[in-house]
């Protein structure tokens, strides 16, 4: 027994020495947090405003490094930044229009230098910033935009931070320079998910409905709502499709027809005959979507065809309304990108933004699709804060991008999200 006690004591002593923490070299800077949250351009002044997050000791130098080559480092172009607690901000001026710039935060103590995630922007023309939304909640990636008295008119949805996700608000922008909630700030609406919307060519009226309202059990989780036709000032015929999410595109110029694709069940395609005297909803016979395993779908129009872009596998599908037929196009160059945004313009379909699913880093680029050449070309960079689930609205030569989430990559290669509340309009001259 005595032998066992001595042996046991030896083990305890050994464990104590083994578990003792290593001595910390006081010259080594403590572990800090460096996050570059946003780089917002001012096109009129050829400058950018930096917003970041830090957690460092006061004796550590920090600032921003930038340049025209990725991964800028200390020793090149750098600017010290002012901090307020854990946040920092600053402005960089005299940037060259049309040039892409890369930005990183840095901290420095002695010879030890550490860097944050990287963001890049291009000071491209055509963008105009609107007032930011002032909401307390989560953005939903749905809305619409048209012409209104005093300029552009936009409506978007947000979800409140209440106990249930069933509550939300609708925000309207009517050229007044500010956003207004469509009810008093204390009154919320059912949060609308995945609505169906079709603007008319005059951009002042719309056909709107569908979507989901969240309903707690024992009711069905989601229910489709009725449609309203602003052009004819009254209710439209009920949507007859399955109770599943949808994507939609419009084909035509003056009174475009609306096509709604079910994303689930049979993947049927529905058409709303949008004529002076509408005939209502028709099931497009033989036009079920050919690849029913896909879930992450976005839609746009280019030429006289509707297109479905899959973020599952990067595939692209064209629907020809003259043949009621789907055709596979060349795979997109965006495989590995998700949570992106798509919109239709006169020049073609636009897709971009989103995040890299492997690294968690957010994308800023927007690309234009040419139906005849079956190719993508770079269009512009989004100057706003959001990358993931950014709301895209509009049609023709003017579109808007707003809200969504900032995506910041973490040390383990995943995305960390924070709400973006800014709004921008892009117009092709």
C-alpha positions as CSV (number, residue, x, y, z in Angstrom):
1,X,0.0,0.0,0.0
2,X,2.9,2.3,0.8
3,X,4.5,1.7,-2.5
4,X,1.2,2.5,-4.3
5,X,0.9,5.8,-2.4
6,X,4.4,6.9,-3.4
7,X,3.7,6.0,-7.0
8,X,0.4,7.8,-6.9
9,X,2.0,10.9,-5.5
10,X,4.6,10.8,-8.2
11,X,1.9,10.7,-10.8
12,X,0.1,13.7,-9.3
13,X,3.3,15.7,-9.2
14,X,4.0,14.9,-12.8
15,X,0.6,15.9,-13.8
16,X,0.9,19.1,-11.9
17,X,4.0,20.1,-13.7
18,X,2.6,18.9,-17.0
19,X,-0.6,21.0,-16.6
20,X,1.2,24.2,-15.4
21,X,0.7,26.9,-18.0
22,X,3.6,28.1,-20.1
23,X,5.1,31.4,-19.1
24,X,3.9,34.3,-21.2
25,X,6.5,36.5,-22.8
26,X,5.4,40.0,-21.9
27,X,6.8,41.3,-25.2
28,X,4.3,39.2,-27.2
29,X,1.2,41.2,-28.0
30,X,-2.0,39.7,-26.7
31,X,-4.5,37.9,-29.0
32,X,-6.6,40.5,-30.6
33,X,-9.7,40.7,-32.8
34,X,-9.4,42.5,-36.1
35,X,-12.5,42.7,-38.3
36,X,-13.0,44.9,-41.3
37,X,-16.7,45.3,-41.4
38,X,-17.3,47.7,-44.3
39,X,-15.6,49.9,-46.9
40,X,-18.2,52.4,-48.2
41,X,-17.2,54.6,-51.2
42,X,-18.2,58.2,-51.8
43,X,-18.2,58.5,-55.6
44,X,-18.4,62.3,-55.6
45,X,-15.3,62.6,-53.5
46,X,-13.3,59.6,-54.7
47,X,-13.0,58.4,-51.1
48,X,-14.0,55.5,-48.9
49,X,-15.2,55.3,-45.3
50,X,-13.8,52.5,-43.2
51,X,-15.6,50.7,-40.4
52,X,-14.0,48.0,-38.3
53,X,-14.0,46.2,-35.0
54,X,-10.9,45.7,-32.8
55,X,-10.0,44.3,-29.4
56,X,-6.4,45.3,-28.6
57,X,-4.3,46.9,-25.9
58,X,-3.8,50.6,-26.1
59,X,0.0,50.2,-26.7
60,X,-0.6,48.4,-30.0
61,X,-0.5,50.5,-33.2
62,X,-3.4,49.8,-35.5
63,X,-4.7,51.2,-38.8
64,X,-5.6,50.3,-42.3
65,X,-3.3,49.2,-45.2
66,X,-4.5,49.4,-48.8
67,X,-3.4,49.2,-52.4
68,X,-4.2,48.0,-55.9
69,X,-2.8,44.5,-55.2
70,X,-4.5,41.9,-53.0
71,X,-3.2,41.3,-49.5
72,X,-1.6,44.8,-48.8
73,X,0.9,44.9,-46.0
74,X,2.5,47.4,-43.6
75,X,5.2,49.4,-45.4
76,X,3.0,50.3,-48.3
77,X,0.0,52.7,-48.2
78,X,-1.3,52.8,-44.7
79,X,-3.4,55.1,-42.6
80,X,-3.8,55.1,-38.8
81,X,-7.4,54.9,-37.6
82,X,-9.2,56.4,-34.6
83,X,-10.9,54.0,-32.2
84,X,-13.9,54.4,-29.9
85,X,-14.0,51.4,-27.6
86,X,-14.0,48.3,-29.8
87,X,-14.9,50.2,-33.0
88,X,-12.8,52.2,-35.4
89,X,-13.4,54.3,-38.4
90,X,-11.6,56.5,-40.9
91,X,-11.6,58.0,-44.4
92,X,-9.2,57.4,-47.3
93,X,-9.3,60.1,-50.0
94,X,-7.8,60.8,-53.4
95,X,-8.6,57.3,-54.9
96,X,-8.6,56.8,-58.6
97,X,-12.1,56.2,-60.2
98,X,-12.4,52.8,-61.9
99,X,-9.5,51.3,-60.0
100,X,-9.9,48.3,-57.7
101,X,-8.5,48.8,-54.2
102,X,-7.9,46.2,-51.5
103,X,-8.1,47.0,-47.8
104,X,-7.0,45.3,-44.5
105,X,-6.9,46.4,-40.9
106,X,-3.5,45.8,-39.1
107,X,-2.2,45.8,-35.6
108,X,1.5,46.2,-34.9
109,X,3.7,45.9,-31.8
110,X,7.4,45.7,-32.4
111,X,8.0,43.4,-35.2
112,X,4.7,41.5,-34.7
113,X,2.1,42.5,-37.3
114,X,-1.4,41.0,-37.7
115,X,-4.0,41.5,-40.3
116,X,-7.8,41.4,-40.6
117,X,-10.0,40.0,-43.3
118,X,-9.7,41.8,-46.7
119,X,-12.3,43.8,-48.6
120,X,-12.1,45.4,-52.0
121,X,-14.1,48.0,-53.9
122,X,-14.1,49.7,-57.3
123,X,-15.1,53.4,-57.6
124,X,-17.5,52.7,-60.5
125,X,-19.9,55.3,-61.8
126,X,-23.6,54.7,-61.8
127,X,-24.3,54.2,-58.1
128,X,-26.3,56.5,-55.9
129,X,-26.7,55.9,-52.1
130,X,-30.2,56.3,-50.5
131,X,-30.9,56.8,-46.9
132,X,-30.2,53.8,-44.7
133,X,-33.1,51.9,-43.1
134,X,-33.5,52.3,-39.4
135,X,-35.0,49.0,-38.3
136,X,-34.4,46.7,-35.4
137,X,-34.6,43.2,-36.8
138,X,-33.6,41.0,-39.7
139,X,-33.8,41.9,-43.4
140,X,-35.8,39.7,-45.8
141,X,-34.4,39.6,-49.4
142,X,-37.7,40.6,-51.1
143,X,-39.2,43.8,-52.4
144,X,-40.0,45.9,-55.5
145,X,-39.1,49.2,-57.1
146,X,-40.8,51.5,-59.6
147,X,-41.3,55.1,-60.4
148,X,-43.2,57.3,-58.0
149,X,-43.9,61.0,-57.5
150,X,-40.6,62.6,-56.6
151,X,-38.5,59.9,-58.0
152,X,-37.9,56.2,-57.3
153,X,-40.3,54.2,-55.1
154,X,-39.2,51.1,-53.2
155,X,-40.9,48.7,-50.8
156,X,-39.0,46.1,-48.8
157,X,-39.6,43.8,-45.9
158,X,-37.9,43.2,-42.6
159,X,-38.5,40.8,-39.7
160,X,-38.8,42.1,-36.2
161,X,-36.7,40.9,-33.2
162,X,-39.8,39.8,-31.3
163,X,-40.3,36.4,-29.7
164,X,-41.9,34.9,-32.8
165,X,-40.6,35.1,-36.4
166,X,-44.2,35.7,-37.5
167,X,-43.9,39.5,-37.2
168,X,-42.4,41.9,-39.7
169,X,-42.7,45.3,-41.2
170,X,-42.9,46.7,-44.7
171,X,-40.8,49.8,-45.5
172,X,-41.6,52.3,-48.2
173,X,-39.3,54.9,-49.9
174,X,-41.1,57.4,-52.1
175,X,-38.4,59.8,-53.2
176,X,-38.7,61.7,-49.9
177,X,-35.2,60.9,-48.9
178,X,-36.3,58.8,-45.9
179,X,-37.8,55.3,-45.4
180,X,-41.2,55.1,-43.8
181,X,-42.8,52.0,-42.2
182,X,-46.2,51.4,-43.7
183,X,-47.7,51.3,-40.2
184,X,-46.8,52.9,-36.9
185,X,-43.5,51.8,-35.5
186,X,-45.2,49.8,-32.8
187,X,-47.4,47.8,-35.1
188,X,-46.1,44.9,-37.0
189,X,-47.3,42.9,-40.0
190,X,-47.0,39.2,-40.6
191,X,-43.5,38.7,-42.0
192,X,-43.8,37.9,-45.7
193,X,-41.3,35.4,-47.2
194,X,-40.7,34.8,-50.9
195,X,-43.5,37.0,-52.4
196,X,-44.2,37.1,-56.1
197,X,-44.0,40.5,-57.9
198,X,-44.3,41.8,-61.4
199,X,-43.8,45.5,-62.3
200,X,-45.5,46.9,-65.4
201,X,-43.6,48.7,-68.1
202,X,-44.6,52.1,-66.9
203,X,-42.9,51.2,-63.5
204,X,-45.8,52.9,-61.6
205,X,-48.1,49.9,-61.1
206,X,-47.6,46.3,-60.2
207,X,-49.0,42.8,-59.8
208,X,-48.2,41.4,-56.4
209,X,-49.1,38.6,-54.1
210,X,-48.2,35.1,-53.0
211,X,-45.4,34.5,-50.6
212,X,-45.5,33.0,-47.2
213,X,-46.7,34.1,-43.8
214,X,-45.2,32.1,-40.9
215,X,-47.8,30.4,-38.8
216,X,-47.0,28.5,-35.6
217,X,-48.2,25.0,-35.1
218,X,-50.8,23.4,-35.3
219,X,-51.5,25.6,-38.3
220,X,-49.6,24.9,-41.5
221,X,-46.1,26.4,-41.2
222,X,-46.6,28.6,-44.3
223,X,-49.7,29.6,-46.3
224,X,-49.9,31.4,-49.7
225,X,-51.8,34.7,-49.8
226,X,-54.0,36.1,-52.5
227,X,-52.8,38.4,-55.3
228,X,-53.6,42.0,-55.9
229,X,-53.5,43.7,-59.3
230,X,-52.7,47.4,-58.9
231,X,-53.0,48.0,-62.7
232,X,-56.6,47.0,-62.6
233,X,-57.2,48.2,-59.1
234,X,-58.5,45.0,-57.6
235,X,-58.0,41.5,-56.6
236,X,-56.4,39.0,-59.1
237,X,-57.2,35.3,-59.4
238,X,-55.7,33.1,-56.7
239,X,-52.4,31.4,-57.3
240,X,-53.1,27.7,-57.8
241,X,-49.6,26.2,-57.3
242,X,-48.3,24.0,-54.6
243,X,-47.6,25.4,-51.1
244,X,-43.8,25.5,-51.7
245,X,-41.2,28.3,-52.3
246,X,-41.1,29.8,-55.7
247,X,-38.9,31.8,-58.1
248,X,-40.3,33.9,-60.9
249,X,-39.5,35.8,-64.1
250,X,-41.4,38.0,-66.4
251,X,-41.3,37.8,-70.3
252,X,-42.5,40.7,-72.4
253,X,-42.3,44.4,-72.7
254,X,-45.6,46.3,-72.3
255,X,-47.7,43.9,-70.4
256,X,-45.2,41.1,-69.5
257,X,-46.4,37.6,-68.7
258,X,-45.4,36.3,-65.2
259,X,-43.9,32.8,-64.9
260,X,-43.7,31.2,-61.4
261,X,-41.7,28.0,-60.9
262,X,-42.4,25.8,-57.9
263,X,-39.1,25.0,-56.0
264,X,-40.3,21.6,-54.6
265,X,-42.7,18.8,-55.2
266,X,-43.3,18.5,-58.9
267,X,-41.4,21.8,-59.9
268,X,-44.3,22.8,-62.1
269,X,-44.2,26.1,-64.0
270,X,-47.2,28.4,-63.9
271,X,-48.0,31.4,-66.2
272,X,-50.2,34.4,-65.5
273,X,-51.6,35.7,-68.8
274,X,-51.0,39.4,-68.3
275,X,-53.1,40.9,-71.1
276,X,-55.6,43.9,-71.2
277,X,-58.2,41.3,-70.3
278,X,-56.2,38.7,-68.4
279,X,-57.1,35.0,-68.6
280,X,-55.6,34.2,-65.3
281,X,-53.2,31.3,-64.3
282,X,-52.3,28.5,-66.6
283,X,-50.2,25.4,-65.9
284,X,-47.5,25.3,-68.6
285,X,-47.9,21.8,-69.9
286,X,-44.8,19.7,-70.1
287,X,-42.6,22.4,-68.6
288,X,-41.7,21.0,-65.3
289,X,-38.2,22.0,-64.3
290,X,-35.9,19.1,-65.4
291,X,-33.6,18.9,-62.4
292,X,-35.7,18.4,-59.3
293,X,-32.8,17.9,-56.9
294,X,-31.9,21.6,-57.0
295,X,-33.1,23.9,-54.2
296,X,-31.0,27.1,-54.2
297,X,-32.4,28.7,-57.3
298,X,-32.6,32.3,-58.6
299,X,-34.4,33.7,-61.7
300,X,-33.9,36.5,-64.2
301,X,-34.9,37.4,-67.7
302,X,-32.6,37.9,-70.7
303,X,-33.8,38.5,-74.2
304,X,-37.1,36.8,-74.6
305,X,-36.3,33.9,-72.3
306,X,-36.5,33.2,-68.6
307,X,-33.4,31.8,-66.8
308,X,-32.9,29.7,-63.6
309,X,-29.5,29.9,-62.0
310,X,-28.6,27.2,-59.5
311,X,-26.3,27.9,-56.6
312,X,-26.3,24.2,-55.8
313,X,-24.1,23.2,-58.7
314,X,-23.6,26.3,-60.8
315,X,-25.9,25.2,-63.6
316,X,-28.0,27.6,-65.8
317,X,-31.3,26.8,-67.5
318,X,-33.2,28.7,-70.2
319,X,-36.9,28.6,-70.7
320,X,-38.2,29.4,-74.2
321,X,-41.9,30.5,-74.0
322,X,-42.4,29.8,-77.7
323,X,-41.5,26.2,-77.3
324,X,-42.4,25.8,-73.6
325,X,-39.1,24.0,-73.2
326,X,-36.1,24.1,-70.8
327,X,-32.6,24.0,-72.2
328,X,-29.3,23.6,-70.2
329,X,-26.8,26.4,-70.9
330,X,-23.1,26.4,-70.0
331,X,-22.4,26.2,-66.3
332,X,-21.8,29.5,-64.7
333,X,-18.4,30.6,-63.3
334,X,-19.9,31.0,-59.9
335,X,-19.8,27.5,-58.5
336,X,-19.1,27.6,-54.8
337,X,-20.9,30.9,-54.4
338,X,-24.2,31.0,-52.4
339,X,-26.6,33.6,-51.0
340,X,-26.2,35.7,-54.1
341,X,-28.7,38.1,-55.8
342,X,-30.2,38.1,-59.3
343,X,-32.1,40.8,-61.1
344,X,-33.2,41.5,-64.7
345,X,-32.1,44.6,-66.7
346,X,-32.6,45.7,-70.2
347,X,-29.1,44.7,-71.1
348,X,-29.5,41.2,-69.7
349,X,-29.7,39.2,-66.5
350,X,-27.5,40.2,-63.5
351,X,-26.1,37.9,-60.8
352,X,-23.5,38.4,-58.1
353,X,-22.7,39.2,-54.5
354,X,-23.1,36.2,-52.1
355,X,-20.4,34.4,-50.1
356,X,-17.6,31.8,-50.8
357,X,-18.9,28.7,-49.1
358,X,-15.3,27.4,-48.4
359,X,-13.9,30.6,-46.9
360,X,-16.9,32.5,-45.7
361,X,-15.7,35.7,-47.4
362,X,-18.3,38.0,-49.0
363,X,-18.3,38.8,-52.7
364,X,-18.8,42.4,-54.1
365,X,-18.9,41.8,-57.9
366,X,-22.0,41.8,-60.2
367,X,-22.0,40.1,-63.6
368,X,-24.1,40.6,-66.8
369,X,-25.4,37.6,-68.8
370,X,-25.5,37.7,-72.6
371,X,-28.2,35.3,-73.8
372,X,-27.0,35.2,-77.4
373,X,-23.3,34.5,-76.6
374,X,-24.1,32.4,-73.4
375,X,-21.4,34.3,-71.6
376,X,-20.9,36.4,-68.5
377,X,-19.1,39.7,-68.4
378,X,-18.1,41.9,-65.4
379,X,-20.6,44.7,-64.8
380,X,-19.7,46.6,-61.6
381,X,-18.9,46.2,-57.9
382,X,-21.6,46.8,-55.3
383,X,-20.5,49.6,-53.0
384,X,-22.8,48.7,-50.1
385,X,-22.1,46.8,-46.9
386,X,-24.0,43.6,-47.6
387,X,-22.9,40.5,-49.4
388,X,-25.3,37.8,-48.4
389,X,-29.1,37.8,-49.1
390,X,-29.0,41.3,-50.4
391,X,-32.4,42.6,-51.6
392,X,-32.4,43.2,-55.4
393,X,-35.3,45.2,-56.9
394,X,-36.1,47.1,-60.1
395,X,-36.1,46.5,-63.8
396,X,-35.0,48.0,-67.1
397,X,-32.0,50.3,-66.7
398,X,-32.4,51.1,-63.0
399,X,-32.1,48.6,-60.2
400,X,-31.6,48.8,-56.4
401,X,-29.6,46.7,-54.0
402,X,-30.0,47.0,-50.2
403,X,-29.8,45.5,-46.8
404,X,-28.8,41.9,-46.5
405,X,-25.8,40.8,-44.3
406,X,-22.1,41.7,-44.1
407,X,-20.1,38.5,-44.4
408,X,-16.8,38.3,-42.5
409,X,-14.7,35.2,-42.7
410,X,-13.5,33.7,-39.4
411,X,-10.3,31.9,-38.5
412,X,-11.8,28.5,-39.2
413,X,-13.1,29.6,-42.7
414,X,-16.8,30.1,-41.9
415,X,-18.9,33.3,-42.5
416,X,-19.9,35.5,-39.6
417,X,-22.9,37.7,-40.4
418,X,-24.0,41.1,-39.3
419,X,-27.0,43.1,-40.5
420,X,-26.5,45.7,-43.3
421,X,-29.0,48.5,-43.5
422,X,-27.8,50.6,-46.4
423,X,-29.5,51.1,-49.8
424,X,-28.1,51.8,-53.2
425,X,-29.5,52.4,-56.7
426,X,-27.6,51.5,-59.9
427,X,-28.5,53.1,-63.2
428,X,-27.1,52.3,-66.6
429,X,-26.9,55.4,-68.8
